[in-house]
Amino acid sequence: MRFWNTMAKRRNMAIRRIIASTSFRIVTLFASLFILGGMVMTVMSGLYSQSAMRQQLHREVENEAHETFADAGAADVHHLLPVVQGLIEHEPGFHYLLQDPGQAIVAGNMLHLRPVPGERWLAWSHRLPRETNRNIVYGTGYILDDGGYYFVGMDASPLTHLQHALWATIFWEIAGSGLIGMAGGLFLSSLILKWIETISRTARSIMQGDMSRRIPLRGTDDELDHLSESLNAMLDQNEFLIASLKQVSNDIAHDMRRPLARMRQNLERAILTHAPSDPMYEQVECAIGELDAALEIFSSLLKLAQLESGAWKDEMEPLDPARLLGSVLEPYRSVMEDHGQHLLGEIMPTCPAIIGHPVLLRQAFSNLIENAIRHTPGQTTITASIKSSRLSTK
C-alpha cells in the first residue's frame, strides 16, 4: 500500500511539474486558440447552413402559396375553399389554414390563428393532430381580399435538427479538442522537460568537477539538437580555457620556484657575512621570510593543480579528523602563549572518519590556526572544533 501511495505521489508531482512548465502553457495557449478557431469556423458554417435551409423553406412555402392563389383564381375565402380542401388531402407535407372574416376556421389541418400577415414560426400545439410530433411549423400568412385569413406552412424540423446538431458539434469539438490539446501539451512538455533535466544533470556534473561531461544529442537534427551542439561547443571552449589557465598557473608556479629558491640561497650566504647586530642582517632575514612566504604560495598552487588533475587521488585514505586536528594543535600552543592568546580545542571523540589527503588536510588546519593567530589581538581565546566532519575556528 505504501508503495502505491509513493508512486501516486510521484506521478502527481510529475503532472504538477509539467502543468507548471512554460512549454505546457504555450501548448495550452495554442490548443485554446485552435479550439477557438475551430468553434468560429463551425459556428459560421452552421449559421450559413441554417440560413440556406431557412431560405429553402421560405421558397417552398412561397411557391405553395402562389400555386394555391393561381389555382383559386381569386384571393378570397369562397374561391380558396375547394383548393385548400384538395391540398389537405393530396399534400401531407404542408399545413394549411383558411379562416373567414370572422376568424372562424373554414378549412385546414391547424387550429385557430390570429390573422397576422407575413412569416411566422408556430409552436407544435397549433397543429392537428397534436400527438404526431412536437416540431415547430414555419409558414406565411395572408390577409384575403374579403377580410379572411390564409396560412400555409411546413414542418421546420430539419432546421431545428440542424441547430441541435450545430450545438452538439460545438460541444464535442470543445471536449475533443480540449482533451487532445491537454494530452498533446502533457506529451510535448514531458519531452521538453526531459531534455531540460538532461541539461540540468550535465550542468550539475560539471559543477561537481566533471568538466568532460556533455549534453547527449537525440539524433533528430532539430532545434533542440542544434542548441545542444552549441552548448557542447561552449563547454568544450570553457574546458579548454580552464585547462589552459590551470596549465599557465602551474607553469608559472613551477618556473618561479627555481629563481626564488636560488635567491633565497644567495640571501642565506649573504646573511652569514653579517653579524646579528648589523642592520643589514635584520633586513636580509626579513627578505628571507618574505621569500619563504612566496615559495609557500607557489607550493600551494602546485598542490592545488595536482589535486584538481587527480594526481593525488591514489594517496587518499581514511582519516580520523579529531586525531589529525589534535596533532596539529599541539605545536601552536606555545606560540599562542607567547602572543598572549589561549588555544581551546573542542574535538568530538566520536567524529566519523573521512576520506582525504593527510598532508593537505594538516596544512589546511595549520593555515586556519595561523590566520586566527595573526588576525586576533592578545588575550583572545581561539577555539578550534570539529563537529560532524566540519571544522570551525573562532
N, C-alpha and C positions, 0 to 999 in steps of 0.2 A: 504493500500500500504506500509506504514511504517512497519507494522507487517511482511509482506512477505519479505521486504528488510532485516529486522533484522534477520529473520530465515535463509535467504540465506547467510548472512554474518557469522552467527554462523556455518552453515553447511560447508562453505568454510574454516573457521578457523579450524574446526574439521578435515577436509580432509587434510589440510596442516600440521596439527599436526601429523596425522597418517603417512603421507608420510615422514615427517622428523624424524620419530622414528627409533630406531635401529632395532626393530623387523620387520618393513616393509622393510628395506634394506636387512635384512637377507632373508626374504621370496622372495624378488625380485631377489636376487642373486641365490637362489635355483631355482626359476622359470626360470631364464635365463639359468642356467646350464641344467635344464630339457629340455628346448626348444632346446638348442644346441645339447644335446644328441639325442633328437628325430629327429632333422634335419640330424645329421650324420647317424643315422640308416636308415632314409628314403632315403637319397642320396645313401648310399651303396646298399640298397635293389633295388632302381631304376636302378642304374648302372648295378647291376647283372642281373636284368630283361632285360635291353636293350642289354647287352652282349649276353644273352641266345637267345633273339629274332634275333639279328644280325647273330649269328651262325646258327640259324634255316633258315633264309633267304639265307645265303651262301650255306648251304647244299642243299636246294631245287633248287637253280639256278644251282649249280654244277651238281646235278643229271639230271636236264633237259638238260643241255648241253651235258653231257656224253651220254644220251639216243639219242640225235639228231645225234651225231657223229656215234653212233653204228648203227642207222637206215640207215644213209647215206652210211656207209662203207668206206668213204674216206673223208679227210679234205680239200675239195676244193669246189668251187662255183658250179660246174656242178653237183656233187653228192648231195650237201646240198639243192639245189633249190627246188626239189619236196618235200623233207621232211619238209622244213620251210613253204612252202605254205600250206601243210596239217596241220601243227601245228597251223598256224594262224587261220584256220577255226575251229579246234577242241579244242584248249587250250586258251580260252579267258582270263585266269588269268595271262598269261605271255606276255612279249613283246619281239619281235624278230626283228632283222635287219641283212640283208645279202647284202654286198656290194662287187662289183667286184674289181680287182686290180686297176682300175681307179677311185675308190671310188664312182662309180655310184650305186644307190640303185637297187638291183635285186629283192628282196622280203623283206617283213616286214611290221609292223604296227608302225614304228617310222620314224622320219626324219633323215637326214644325220648326221653321227657322224665321228669325226676324228678317224682313226684306232689306238686306244690306247688299248693295251692288259691289262688284269688284272681287279680287282674290280673297279667299277665305280658307283658314285652317280650322277644321272642325274636329271635336273630340269624338271618340268611338261611340259615345252614348247617343249620338244623333242618327245612328244607322239602324236599319232594320234587316234582319233581326239582330238584336244586341249581342246574342251569345256567340256569334260566328267568330269574331276576333276583336281585339281591342286596339287596332291600328287606327291612326288618325286619317282623315279624309282631306284632300286638297281639291279645291274647285273654284268656280267663278259664278257669281250671282248676277242676274239681270233683272231690271225693272221693265216690265212689259208695257206696251202702248196703252192697254186698258187698265193699268194700275196693278196688274198681277205680278207675281214674282216667279222667276225660273232659276233653278240652280242645277248645275251639272258638275260632277266631281269624280274623282277616282281614288283608289286606295294609295296612300303615300307610304306604305310600309317599306318599300325599297330604300326610300330616303332615310327613314328612321333607322333601318338596319345599317345603312352606310354610316350614319352618325355614331351608332353604338360601336361599329367596327373601328371607326376612327379613334374613339376614346380608348378602346381596348388595345389598339395598336400602339398608341402613345404610352399607355401604362406598361405594356410588355417591353416596349423599346427602352423605357427608362430602367425597368428592372433588369432586362438582359444586358443592356449596355453598361449599367452600373456594376453588375456582377463581373462582366468581362473586364471592365476598366479597373475594378478593385483587384481582381486576380492578376491582371497584367501589371498593375502597379506593385503588388507584392513580389511578383516574379522578377521584374526588372530591378526593383530596389534591392532584392536579395542578391542579384548578380553584382550590382554596383557595390553593395556593402561588402561582399566577399572580396572584391578587388581592393577596396579601401582597407579592409582588415589585413590583406596581404601586404599592402604598403606599410601599414602600422607595425606589423610584425617585423618587416625588414628594417624599419627605422629604429625599433627598439633593439634589434640585434646589433645594429651599427652603433647605437648609443652605448651598448654594453661592451663595445670594443671590437666587434667582428666587422672590420672595415671591408672585407671581401664579400659581404652579403649583398645580393642584388634582387630586384623585383622580377619574379618569373614572368615570362611572356605567355599569353594564352594561345598564340599562333593564329589568331583571327585577322591580323593585319588591319585592325580598325583603329579608331581614335584612341582607345584605351591602351592598345599595344604601342601606338606611337608615343603616347605620353610616358608609358613605362620605359621605352627605349631612351627617351630624353632624360628621364630621371636617372636611369642607369648610367648614361653618359656623364651626367653631372656628378654622380657618386664616384665614377672612375676618375674624373678630374680631381675631385676632392681627395680621394685616396692617394693619387699621385702627388698632389701638393703637400699633403700631410707627411707622406713618406719622404719627400724632398726636404721639407722643413726639419724633420727628425734627423735626416742624414746630415744636413748642414749643421744643426746643433751638435750632433755627435762629432762631426769633423772638427768644428771649432773647439769644442771642449777637449778633444784628444790632442789637437795640434797646439793649443795654448798651454797645455800642461807642461810640455817639454821646455819651452823658453822660460816659463815661470819657475820650474824646478831648477834650471841652471842658474837663474837669477838668485834663487834662494841659496844655492850653494856658494855663489860668489859673495853674497852678503854674510854667510856664516864664516867664510875665510877672512872677510874684511873685519868682522867683529873681533876676531882673535888678535888683531893688531892694535886694539884699543883697550885701555883699562876700563873697568866698570865705572870709574869716576869720570871718565871722559864724556863730555856732552854728546859726542858723535856716537858713542856706544849705545846710548839710550835711543837715538834716532834710528840707528841700524836695527836694533832689536824691535822697535815699533814697525819698521818696514818688513821685517821677517814675519811678524804677527799678521800684518795685512796680507802678505803673500800666502801664508798658511790658510787664511780665510778664503782667498781667491781659489787656491788649489782645492779646498773642500767643496766650494761651489761647483767647480768643473767636475770633481769626482761624483758629486750628486747627480749632475746632468748625465754623466756617462752611465751611472747606475740606473737612472730612470729610463734611459734609452734602451739599456739591456733588458730591463724588466718589461717594458712595453713590447719589445720584439720577441719576448718569450725565451730569452737565452737562459734565464734563471729558473725556468719552470721546473726543471728536474731537481732543483735544490729546495723546493718547498717541502715542508714536513710538519707533522702535528706539533703544536706548541702549547705550553701552559702559560697563558698571558700573565697570570698572577706571579708565577715564579720569575718570568722574564722581567717584569716591571720591578720586582723586588731586587733582582741583581743589578738593575740599572740605578736604583735609588741610592744604594749604599755609598758609592763613591762621592755623591754630591752632598752628603750630609755635612761633612767637614767644610766644604766650600761655602755652603749656605750659612754655617755658623760664623765663618769669617766675615760674611756680609751682614750679619745681624738678623738673618732670616731663619725661619723654622720650617722644616720639611715634615709633613704629615702624610703618611700613606694609608689609604683606606682600600685594602685589597680583599676582594671576596675570595675566601679559601676554596669555595666550590665553583669557581668560574669555569665554564665549559672550555674544552680545548678548541683551538683554531688551527687552520692550515695557513702557513705563511713562511716567509724567509726570515730566519732568526737575526741575521746581521742587519737587514733593512729595518725590521721592527725595533731592534735595540737602538738603532740610530734615530728612528722616529721618536721613540720615548726620550732619548737624550736631547734632541732638538727642542721638544716641548718643555722639558725641565729647564734647559739653558735659557730659553726665551722668557720663562717665568722668572728666573733669577735676574736676568738682565733688565727686565722692564718693570720690576716691582721695587718699591723702596725698602729700606731696612725696617726691622721689626714687623715683617709681614709673614704670615703663616701661609705656606703654599701646600695645597692638598692635591695629591695625585691618587686617583681612584679608578678601579676597573669594576664595572657592573654590566653584566650581560654582554660581555665581549666589547664593551665600549669604554674608551679612555677619556676621562675628563680631567682637566688641570685647572685649578682655581688659584 
